[in-house]
């Protein structure tokens, strides 16, 4: 596997950074009563900026995930790459669990046992085997996972 040196896609980095900034703003205003409705999650039907921030961030991660894993495999080997990806997924699960426990302790969570970090960790683990599938099979796997969800 001869891969060219890593080149950063600055537009993706900027998009990811903007998503993070918006996540911070949205999370801050979540508990502010005087905040405008467009910056809070839609209560039932509808969509606001708060409803698209996290999916936008996940989309940005997905744009670079396969290339990042392949580049790492070329430089560090398959086993070390798989160990790295699994450790990262487990770290996100653990951090998410800690945040969930903290949020429940402070009364912010309202009994939701599953958070965004846990979902990202599971998505990393579930999508890793799909990197070795052909695009058509990858699409079928994605649709099956989406249907199962």
C-alpha positions as CSV (number, residue, x, y, z in Angstrom):
1,X,0.0,0.0,0.0
2,X,1.8,3.1,-1.2
3,X,-0.2,6.1,0.0
4,X,0.7,9.7,-0.6
5,X,1.7,11.8,2.4
6,X,-1.2,13.0,4.4
7,X,-2.8,16.1,3.1
8,X,-5.3,18.0,5.2
9,X,-8.6,19.0,3.7
10,X,-8.8,22.4,5.3
11,X,-12.5,22.8,4.4
12,X,-13.4,19.6,6.3
13,X,-11.3,20.8,9.3
14,X,-13.0,24.1,9.3
15,X,-16.5,22.5,9.0
16,X,-15.6,20.2,11.9
17,X,-14.4,23.1,14.0
18,X,-17.6,25.2,13.2
19,X,-19.7,22.2,14.2
20,X,-17.8,21.9,17.5
21,X,-18.3,25.7,18.2
22,X,-22.0,25.4,17.4
23,X,-22.3,22.3,19.7
24,X,-20.9,24.3,22.5
25,X,-23.2,27.2,21.9
26,X,-26.3,25.0,21.6
27,X,-25.4,23.0,24.7
28,X,-24.9,26.3,26.6
29,X,-28.3,27.7,25.6
30,X,-30.1,24.4,26.2
31,X,-30.8,25.3,29.8
32,X,-31.3,29.1,29.2
33,X,-35.0,29.9,29.3
34,X,-34.7,33.2,27.5
35,X,-32.8,31.7,24.5
36,X,-34.6,32.0,21.2
37,X,-36.4,28.8,20.0
38,X,-34.2,28.5,16.9
39,X,-31.1,27.7,19.0
40,X,-32.8,24.9,21.0
41,X,-33.9,21.5,19.9
42,X,-37.3,21.4,18.2
43,X,-39.7,20.0,20.8
44,X,-41.7,17.7,18.5
45,X,-42.0,18.4,14.8
46,X,-39.5,20.7,13.1
47,X,-35.8,21.2,12.9
48,X,-33.5,23.9,14.2
49,X,-29.8,24.5,14.1
50,X,-29.5,22.5,17.3
51,X,-30.9,19.5,15.6
52,X,-28.3,19.5,12.8
53,X,-25.1,20.3,14.7
54,X,-24.2,16.8,16.0
55,X,-25.1,15.1,12.7
56,X,-22.9,17.6,10.8
57,X,-20.0,16.7,13.1
58,X,-20.5,13.0,12.5
59,X,-20.7,13.6,8.8
60,X,-17.4,15.4,8.9
61,X,-15.8,12.5,10.9
62,X,-17.2,10.1,8.3
63,X,-15.6,12.0,5.4
64,X,-12.1,11.4,6.7
65,X,-12.5,8.1,8.7
66,X,-11.6,5.6,6.0
67,X,-8.6,7.6,4.7
68,X,-7.3,8.0,8.2
69,X,-7.5,4.3,9.0
70,X,-5.9,3.3,5.7
71,X,-3.1,5.8,6.1
72,X,-2.4,4.5,9.6
73,X,-2.4,0.9,8.4
74,X,0.2,1.8,5.8
75,X,2.5,3.3,8.4
76,X,1.8,1.3,11.5
77,X,0.4,-2.0,10.3
78,X,-3.0,-3.6,10.6
79,X,-2.8,-4.9,14.2
80,X,-1.6,-1.6,15.7
81,X,-4.3,0.3,13.7
82,X,-7.1,-2.0,14.8
83,X,-5.8,-1.7,18.4
84,X,-5.8,2.1,18.1
85,X,-9.3,2.3,16.6
86,X,-10.8,-0.1,19.3
87,X,-9.1,1.8,22.1
88,X,-10.5,5.1,20.8
89,X,-14.0,3.6,20.5
90,X,-13.8,2.2,24.1
91,X,-12.4,5.6,25.3
92,X,-15.4,7.4,23.8
93,X,-17.8,4.8,25.4
94,X,-16.1,5.3,28.8
95,X,-16.1,9.1,28.6
96,X,-19.7,9.1,27.4
97,X,-20.6,6.9,30.4
98,X,-18.8,9.3,32.8
99,X,-20.6,12.3,31.3
100,X,-23.9,10.5,31.5
101,X,-23.4,9.6,35.2
102,X,-22.4,13.3,35.8
103,X,-25.4,14.6,34.0
104,X,-27.7,12.3,35.9
105,X,-26.1,13.3,39.2
106,X,-26.7,17.0,38.4
107,X,-30.2,16.4,37.1
108,X,-29.5,17.4,33.4
109,X,-29.9,14.0,31.8
110,X,-33.5,13.1,32.7
111,X,-32.7,9.3,32.8
112,X,-31.3,9.0,29.3
113,X,-28.6,6.2,29.6
114,X,-27.1,6.7,26.1
115,X,-25.3,9.8,25.0
116,X,-23.6,11.1,21.9
117,X,-20.1,10.0,22.8
118,X,-21.4,6.4,23.3
119,X,-23.1,6.5,19.9
120,X,-19.9,7.8,18.2
121,X,-17.8,5.0,19.9
122,X,-20.2,2.3,18.7
123,X,-20.4,3.8,15.2
124,X,-16.5,3.7,15.0
125,X,-16.5,0.0,16.0
126,X,-19.4,-1.0,13.7
127,X,-18.1,0.8,10.7
128,X,-14.5,-0.5,10.9
129,X,-15.2,-3.9,9.3
130,X,-17.1,-2.1,6.5
131,X,-13.9,-0.4,5.3
132,X,-12.8,-3.7,3.7
133,X,-16.1,-4.1,1.8
134,X,-16.7,-3.1,-1.8
135,X,-18.8,0.1,-2.1
136,X,-22.0,-1.7,-3.1
137,X,-21.7,-4.0,-0.1
138,X,-20.9,-1.1,2.2
139,X,-24.1,0.6,1.1
140,X,-26.1,-2.5,1.8
141,X,-24.5,-2.8,5.2
142,X,-25.2,0.8,6.0
143,X,-28.8,0.5,4.9
144,X,-29.2,-2.6,7.1
145,X,-27.7,-0.9,10.1
146,X,-30.0,2.1,9.5
147,X,-33.0,-0.1,9.2
148,X,-32.0,-1.9,12.4
149,X,-31.6,1.4,14.2
